[in-house]
Structure formats: C-alpha cells, structure tokens
Amino acid sequence: MSYTFTKEERLCSKRLIDSLFHNGSSFVLYPYRVVFIKAEEPSSSVPVQCIISVPKRRFKRAVDRNMLKRRMRESYRLQKHTLYSFLQQHMLSLTVAFQYVGKEKTAYAQLHQRMELVLGKLKDECTKIYLGEDD
C-alpha cells in the first residue's frame, strides 16, 4: 500500500464540490464533520476523492488553518488504506469532505486517533446507505 496523497485523490472540481455539499450525507465526530456522496463517475485509479477544510471564521490566522489542514491530511494519508480496501471490495467510489469543527487547535495525536474513528464510521454509513445492509 502506498502512503501518498496524490493530485488524483484531491477534490478540485467546483461542480463535484457543489454536488457534494448539496446532495451529500453527513455526520459529525468531533472535531470532524464529514460530508460524503457516492461518486457520479467512478474513478478507476482512486476510490476516494476528498477535500480538507478549516474555517476562516474560527481560525483567523492562515498559519493556524494551514497547520490544522496539514495535521488532518497526514492523519488521513496514513489511515486511508482501510477505507480504500473496503471500497474496492464493494466496488464503490466516494467523494468526501473532511471539515474541522473544533474551536481550538488540537494536537496531532488526538486528530490521528479521531480520524481512525471517522473512517470506521464512514465505512458503516456507506454500508447502510449504498449497500443497503443494516448492522
């Protein structure tokens, strides 16, 4: 498994981002809010395209926003393989937004631990919504 976060994995299309926030499902697992939707045209190379954001309203200084985004990106990058294997097994492709909803800066260790829980919950939600299975 490659622990990279390539350009293909980043969500850049304005049309896809609008579709994600207008039609997507969401859940909150503090300090993250996750919005996700099944990809309209599945990408053959990557099963997930994601966007990571930190609100300017809560963190006025770009230095703080960038630090939190770096920490979130790193924790996702190191743990995404569990989500990827699940999605490839079920032939699914997702578009996901990870938003930071915390009010203060959080240590990397805590963000990493919570990202693990977020990815687990994302797998459960996908199972319920897109695969029609109830646990």
MODELLER restraints for C-alpha pairs under 7 A, 6 or more apart:
rsr = mdl.restraints
at = mdl.atoms
rsr.add(forms.Gaussian(group=physical.xy_distance, feature=features.Distance(at['CA:3:A'], at['CA:77:A']), mean=6.07, stdev=0.5))
rsr.add(forms.Gaussian(group=physical.xy_distance, feature=features.Distance(at['CA:3:A'], at['CA:78:A']), mean=6.00, stdev=0.5))
rsr.add(forms.Gaussian(group=physical.xy_distance, feature=features.Distance(at['CA:4:A'], at['CA:77:A']), mean=6.37, stdev=0.5))
rsr.add(forms.Gaussian(group=physical.xy_distance, feature=features.Distance(at['CA:5:A'], at['CA:77:A']), mean=6.06, stdev=0.5))
rsr.add(forms.Gaussian(group=physical.xy_distance, feature=features.Distance(at['CA:9:A'], at['CA:46:A']), mean=6.42, stdev=0.5))
rsr.add(forms.Gaussian(group=physical.xy_distance, feature=features.Distance(at['CA:9:A'], at['CA:48:A']), mean=6.29, stdev=0.5))
rsr.add(forms.Gaussian(group=physical.xy_distance, feature=features.Distance(at['CA:9:A'], at['CA:49:A']), mean=4.54, stdev=0.5))
rsr.add(forms.Gaussian(group=physical.xy_distance, feature=features.Distance(at['CA:9:A'], at['CA:50:A']), mean=6.33, stdev=0.5))
rsr.add(forms.Gaussian(group=physical.xy_distance, feature=features.Distance(at['CA:10:A'], at['CA:49:A']), mean=5.29, stdev=0.5))
rsr.add(forms.Gaussian(group=physical.xy_distance, feature=features.Distance(at['CA:10:A'], at['CA:50:A']), mean=5.23, stdev=0.5))
rsr.add(forms.Gaussian(group=physical.xy_distance, feature=features.Distance(at['CA:10:A'], at['CA:51:A']), mean=6.07, stdev=0.5))
rsr.add(forms.Gaussian(group=physical.xy_distance, feature=features.Distance(at['CA:11:A'], at['CA:49:A']), mean=5.20, stdev=0.5))
rsr.add(forms.Gaussian(group=physical.xy_distance, feature=features.Distance(at['CA:11:A'], at['CA:50:A']), mean=5.02, stdev=0.5))
rsr.add(forms.Gaussian(group=physical.xy_distance, feature=features.Distance(at['CA:11:A'], at['CA:51:A']), mean=5.31, stdev=0.5))
rsr.add(forms.Gaussian(group=physical.xy_distance, feature=features.Distance(at['CA:20:A'], at['CA:36:A']), mean=6.52, stdev=0.5))
rsr.add(forms.Gaussian(group=physical.xy_distance, feature=features.Distance(at['CA:20:A'], at['CA:37:A']), mean=6.06, stdev=0.5))
rsr.add(forms.Gaussian(group=physical.xy_distance, feature=features.Distance(at['CA:20:A'], at['CA:95:A']), mean=7.00, stdev=0.5))
rsr.add(forms.Gaussian(group=physical.xy_distance, feature=features.Distance(at['CA:24:A'], at['CA:35:A']), mean=5.97, stdev=0.5))
rsr.add(forms.Gaussian(group=physical.xy_distance, feature=features.Distance(at['CA:24:A'], at['CA:36:A']), mean=5.23, stdev=0.5))
rsr.add(forms.Gaussian(group=physical.xy_distance, feature=features.Distance(at['CA:24:A'], at['CA:37:A']), mean=4.75, stdev=0.5))
rsr.add(forms.Gaussian(group=physical.xy_distance, feature=features.Distance(at['CA:25:A'], at['CA:35:A']), mean=5.60, stdev=0.5))
rsr.add(forms.Gaussian(group=physical.xy_distance, feature=features.Distance(at['CA:25:A'], at['CA:36:A']), mean=5.50, stdev=0.5))
rsr.add(forms.Gaussian(group=physical.xy_distance, feature=features.Distance(at['CA:25:A'], at['CA:37:A']), mean=6.35, stdev=0.5))
rsr.add(forms.Gaussian(group=physical.xy_distance, feature=features.Distance(at['CA:26:A'], at['CA:34:A']), mean=5.40, stdev=0.5))
rsr.add(forms.Gaussian(group=physical.xy_distance, feature=features.Distance(at['CA:26:A'], at['CA:35:A']), mean=4.23, stdev=0.5))
rsr.add(forms.Gaussian(group=physical.xy_distance, feature=features.Distance(at['CA:26:A'], at['CA:36:A']), mean=6.24, stdev=0.5))
rsr.add(forms.Gaussian(group=physical.xy_distance, feature=features.Distance(at['CA:27:A'], at['CA:33:A']), mean=5.90, stdev=0.5))
rsr.add(forms.Gaussian(group=physical.xy_distance, feature=features.Distance(at['CA:27:A'], at['CA:34:A']), mean=5.53, stdev=0.5))
rsr.add(forms.Gaussian(group=physical.xy_distance, feature=features.Distance(at['CA:27:A'], at['CA:35:A']), mean=6.80, stdev=0.5))
rsr.add(forms.Gaussian(group=physical.xy_distance, feature=features.Distance(at['CA:28:A'], at['CA:34:A']), mean=6.22, stdev=0.5))
rsr.add(forms.Gaussian(group=physical.xy_distance, feature=features.Distance(at['CA:29:A'], at['CA:118:A']), mean=6.50, stdev=0.5))
rsr.add(forms.Gaussian(group=physical.xy_distance, feature=features.Distance(at['CA:30:A'], at['CA:102:A']), mean=6.93, stdev=0.5))
rsr.add(forms.Gaussian(group=physical.xy_distance, feature=features.Distance(at['CA:31:A'], at['CA:100:A']), mean=5.79, stdev=0.5))
rsr.add(forms.Gaussian(group=physical.xy_distance, feature=features.Distance(at['CA:31:A'], at['CA:101:A']), mean=5.27, stdev=0.5))
rsr.add(forms.Gaussian(group=physical.xy_distance, feature=features.Distance(at['CA:31:A'], at['CA:102:A']), mean=4.80, stdev=0.5))
rsr.add(forms.Gaussian(group=physical.xy_distance, feature=features.Distance(at['CA:32:A'], at['CA:98:A']), mean=6.42, stdev=0.5))
rsr.add(forms.Gaussian(group=physical.xy_distance, feature=features.Distance(at['CA:32:A'], at['CA:99:A']), mean=5.55, stdev=0.5))
rsr.add(forms.Gaussian(group=physical.xy_distance, feature=features.Distance(at['CA:32:A'], at['CA:100:A']), mean=4.84, stdev=0.5))
rsr.add(forms.Gaussian(group=physical.xy_distance, feature=features.Distance(at['CA:32:A'], at['CA:101:A']), mean=5.66, stdev=0.5))
rsr.add(forms.Gaussian(group=physical.xy_distance, feature=features.Distance(at['CA:33:A'], at['CA:98:A']), mean=5.98, stdev=0.5))
rsr.add(forms.Gaussian(group=physical.xy_distance, feature=features.Distance(at['CA:33:A'], at['CA:99:A']), mean=5.01, stdev=0.5))
rsr.add(forms.Gaussian(group=physical.xy_distance, feature=features.Distance(at['CA:33:A'], at['CA:100:A']), mean=6.34, stdev=0.5))
rsr.add(forms.Gaussian(group=physical.xy_distance, feature=features.Distance(at['CA:33:A'], at['CA:101:A']), mean=6.42, stdev=0.5))
rsr.add(forms.Gaussian(group=physical.xy_distance, feature=features.Distance(at['CA:34:A'], at['CA:96:A']), mean=6.98, stdev=0.5))
rsr.add(forms.Gaussian(group=physical.xy_distance, feature=features.Distance(at['CA:34:A'], at['CA:97:A']), mean=5.63, stdev=0.5))
rsr.add(forms.Gaussian(group=physical.xy_distance, feature=features.Distance(at['CA:34:A'], at['CA:98:A']), mean=4.88, stdev=0.5))
rsr.add(forms.Gaussian(group=physical.xy_distance, feature=features.Distance(at['CA:34:A'], at['CA:99:A']), mean=6.27, stdev=0.5))
rsr.add(forms.Gaussian(group=physical.xy_distance, feature=features.Distance(at['CA:35:A'], at['CA:96:A']), mean=5.70, stdev=0.5))
rsr.add(forms.Gaussian(group=physical.xy_distance, feature=features.Distance(at['CA:35:A'], at['CA:97:A']), mean=5.09, stdev=0.5))
rsr.add(forms.Gaussian(group=physical.xy_distance, feature=features.Distance(at['CA:35:A'], at['CA:98:A']), mean=6.82, stdev=0.5))
rsr.add(forms.Gaussian(group=physical.xy_distance, feature=features.Distance(at['CA:36:A'], at['CA:94:A']), mean=6.78, stdev=0.5))
rsr.add(forms.Gaussian(group=physical.xy_distance, feature=features.Distance(at['CA:36:A'], at['CA:95:A']), mean=5.61, stdev=0.5))
rsr.add(forms.Gaussian(group=physical.xy_distance, feature=features.Distance(at['CA:36:A'], at['CA:96:A']), mean=4.35, stdev=0.5))
rsr.add(forms.Gaussian(group=physical.xy_distance, feature=features.Distance(at['CA:36:A'], at['CA:97:A']), mean=6.36, stdev=0.5))
rsr.add(forms.Gaussian(group=physical.xy_distance, feature=features.Distance(at['CA:37:A'], at['CA:94:A']), mean=5.80, stdev=0.5))
rsr.add(forms.Gaussian(group=physical.xy_distance, feature=features.Distance(at['CA:37:A'], at['CA:95:A']), mean=5.44, stdev=0.5))
rsr.add(forms.Gaussian(group=physical.xy_distance, feature=features.Distance(at['CA:37:A'], at['CA:96:A']), mean=6.68, stdev=0.5))
rsr.add(forms.Gaussian(group=physical.xy_distance, feature=features.Distance(at['CA:38:A'], at['CA:93:A']), mean=5.93, stdev=0.5))
rsr.add(forms.Gaussian(group=physical.xy_distance, feature=features.Distance(at['CA:38:A'], at['CA:94:A']), mean=4.56, stdev=0.5))
rsr.add(forms.Gaussian(group=physical.xy_distance, feature=features.Distance(at['CA:38:A'], at['CA:95:A']), mean=6.20, stdev=0.5))
rsr.add(forms.Gaussian(group=physical.xy_distance, feature=features.Distance(at['CA:39:A'], at['CA:93:A']), mean=5.36, stdev=0.5))
rsr.add(forms.Gaussian(group=physical.xy_distance, feature=features.Distance(at['CA:39:A'], at['CA:94:A']), mean=4.78, stdev=0.5))
rsr.add(forms.Gaussian(group=physical.xy_distance, feature=features.Distance(at['CA:39:A'], at['CA:95:A']), mean=5.51, stdev=0.5))
rsr.add(forms.Gaussian(group=physical.xy_distance, feature=features.Distance(at['CA:42:A'], at['CA:93:A']), mean=5.42, stdev=0.5))
rsr.add(forms.Gaussian(group=physical.xy_distance, feature=features.Distance(at['CA:47:A'], at['CA:84:A']), mean=6.35, stdev=0.5))
rsr.add(forms.Gaussian(group=physical.xy_distance, feature=features.Distance(at['CA:47:A'], at['CA:87:A']), mean=6.58, stdev=0.5))
rsr.add(forms.Gaussian(group=physical.xy_distance, feature=features.Distance(at['CA:47:A'], at['CA:88:A']), mean=6.92, stdev=0.5))
rsr.add(forms.Gaussian(group=physical.xy_distance, feature=features.Distance(at['CA:47:A'], at['CA:92:A']), mean=6.83, stdev=0.5))
rsr.add(forms.Gaussian(group=physical.xy_distance, feature=features.Distance(at['CA:47:A'], at['CA:93:A']), mean=4.50, stdev=0.5))
rsr.add(forms.Gaussian(group=physical.xy_distance, feature=features.Distance(at['CA:47:A'], at['CA:94:A']), mean=6.23, stdev=0.5))
rsr.add(forms.Gaussian(group=physical.xy_distance, feature=features.Distance(at['CA:48:A'], at['CA:93:A']), mean=5.82, stdev=0.5))
rsr.add(forms.Gaussian(group=physical.xy_distance, feature=features.Distance(at['CA:48:A'], at['CA:94:A']), mean=4.84, stdev=0.5))
rsr.add(forms.Gaussian(group=physical.xy_distance, feature=features.Distance(at['CA:48:A'], at['CA:95:A']), mean=5.77, stdev=0.5))
rsr.add(forms.Gaussian(group=physical.xy_distance, feature=features.Distance(at['CA:49:A'], at['CA:94:A']), mean=6.48, stdev=0.5))
rsr.add(forms.Gaussian(group=physical.xy_distance, feature=features.Distance(at['CA:49:A'], at['CA:95:A']), mean=4.95, stdev=0.5))
rsr.add(forms.Gaussian(group=physical.xy_distance, feature=features.Distance(at['CA:49:A'], at['CA:96:A']), mean=6.24, stdev=0.5))
rsr.add(forms.Gaussian(group=physical.xy_distance, feature=features.Distance(at['CA:50:A'], at['CA:95:A']), mean=5.77, stdev=0.5))
rsr.add(forms.Gaussian(group=physical.xy_distance, feature=features.Distance(at['CA:50:A'], at['CA:96:A']), mean=4.57, stdev=0.5))
rsr.add(forms.Gaussian(group=physical.xy_distance, feature=features.Distance(at['CA:50:A'], at['CA:97:A']), mean=5.44, stdev=0.5))
rsr.add(forms.Gaussian(group=physical.xy_distance, feature=features.Distance(at['CA:51:A'], at['CA:96:A']), mean=6.47, stdev=0.5))
rsr.add(forms.Gaussian(group=physical.xy_distance, feature=features.Distance(at['CA:51:A'], at['CA:97:A']), mean=4.76, stdev=0.5))
rsr.add(forms.Gaussian(group=physical.xy_distance, feature=features.Distance(at['CA:51:A'], at['CA:98:A']), mean=6.22, stdev=0.5))
rsr.add(forms.Gaussian(group=physical.xy_distance, feature=features.Distance(at['CA:52:A'], at['CA:69:A']), mean=6.55, stdev=0.5))
rsr.add(forms.Gaussian(group=physical.xy_distance, feature=features.Distance(at['CA:52:A'], at['CA:97:A']), mean=5.93, stdev=0.5))
rsr.add(forms.Gaussian(group=physical.xy_distance, feature=features.Distance(at['CA:52:A'], at['CA:98:A']), mean=4.87, stdev=0.5))
rsr.add(forms.Gaussian(group=physical.xy_distance, feature=features.Distance(at['CA:52:A'], at['CA:99:A']), mean=5.96, stdev=0.5))
rsr.add(forms.Gaussian(group=physical.xy_distance, feature=features.Distance(at['CA:53:A'], at['CA:69:A']), mean=6.61, stdev=0.5))
rsr.add(forms.Gaussian(group=physical.xy_distance, feature=features.Distance(at['CA:53:A'], at['CA:98:A']), mean=6.40, stdev=0.5))
rsr.add(forms.Gaussian(group=physical.xy_distance, feature=features.Distance(at['CA:53:A'], at['CA:99:A']), mean=4.92, stdev=0.5))
rsr.add(forms.Gaussian(group=physical.xy_distance, feature=features.Distance(at['CA:53:A'], at['CA:100:A']), mean=6.39, stdev=0.5))
rsr.add(forms.Gaussian(group=physical.xy_distance, feature=features.Distance(at['CA:54:A'], at['CA:65:A']), mean=5.79, stdev=0.5))
rsr.add(forms.Gaussian(group=physical.xy_distance, feature=features.Distance(at['CA:54:A'], at['CA:69:A']), mean=6.64, stdev=0.5))
rsr.add(forms.Gaussian(group=physical.xy_distance, feature=features.Distance(at['CA:54:A'], at['CA:99:A']), mean=5.97, stdev=0.5))
rsr.add(forms.Gaussian(group=physical.xy_distance, feature=features.Distance(at['CA:54:A'], at['CA:100:A']), mean=5.10, stdev=0.5))
rsr.add(forms.Gaussian(group=physical.xy_distance, feature=features.Distance(at['CA:58:A'], at['CA:103:A']), mean=6.45, stdev=0.5))
rsr.add(forms.Gaussian(group=physical.xy_distance, feature=features.Distance(at['CA:59:A'], at['CA:65:A']), mean=6.09, stdev=0.5))
rsr.add(forms.Gaussian(group=physical.xy_distance, feature=features.Distance(at['CA:71:A'], at['CA:108:A']), mean=5.85, stdev=0.5))
rsr.add(forms.Gaussian(group=physical.xy_distance, feature=features.Distance(at['CA:72:A'], at['CA:111:A']), mean=6.68, stdev=0.5))
rsr.add(forms.Gaussian(group=physical.xy_distance, feature=features.Distance(at['CA:75:A'], at['CA:111:A']), mean=6.96, stdev=0.5))
rsr.add(forms.Gaussian(group=physical.xy_distance, feature=features.Distance(at['CA:75:A'], at['CA:112:A']), mean=4.83, stdev=0.5))
rsr.add(forms.Gaussian(group=physical.xy_distance, feature=features.Distance(at['CA:75:A'], at['CA:115:A']), mean=6.51, stdev=0.5))
rsr.add(forms.Gaussian(group=physical.xy_distance, feature=features.Distance(at['CA:76:A'], at['CA:115:A']), mean=6.58, stdev=0.5))
rsr.add(forms.Gaussian(group=physical.xy_distance, feature=features.Distance(at['CA:79:A'], at['CA:116:A']), mean=6.80, stdev=0.5))
rsr.add(forms.Gaussian(group=physical.xy_distance, feature=features.Distance(at['CA:83:A'], at['CA:119:A']), mean=6.45, stdev=0.5))
rsr.add(forms.Gaussian(group=physical.xy_distance, feature=features.Distance(at['CA:83:A'], at['CA:123:A']), mean=6.80, stdev=0.5))
rsr.add(forms.Gaussian(group=physical.xy_distance, feature=features.Distance(at['CA:87:A'], at['CA:93:A']), mean=6.55, stdev=0.5))
rsr.add(forms.Gaussian(group=physical.xy_distance, feature=features.Distance(at['CA:127:A'], at['CA:133:A']), mean=5.81, stdev=0.5))
rsr.add(forms.Gaussian(group=physical.xy_distance, feature=features.Distance(at['CA:128:A'], at['CA:134:A']), mean=5.63, stdev=0.5))
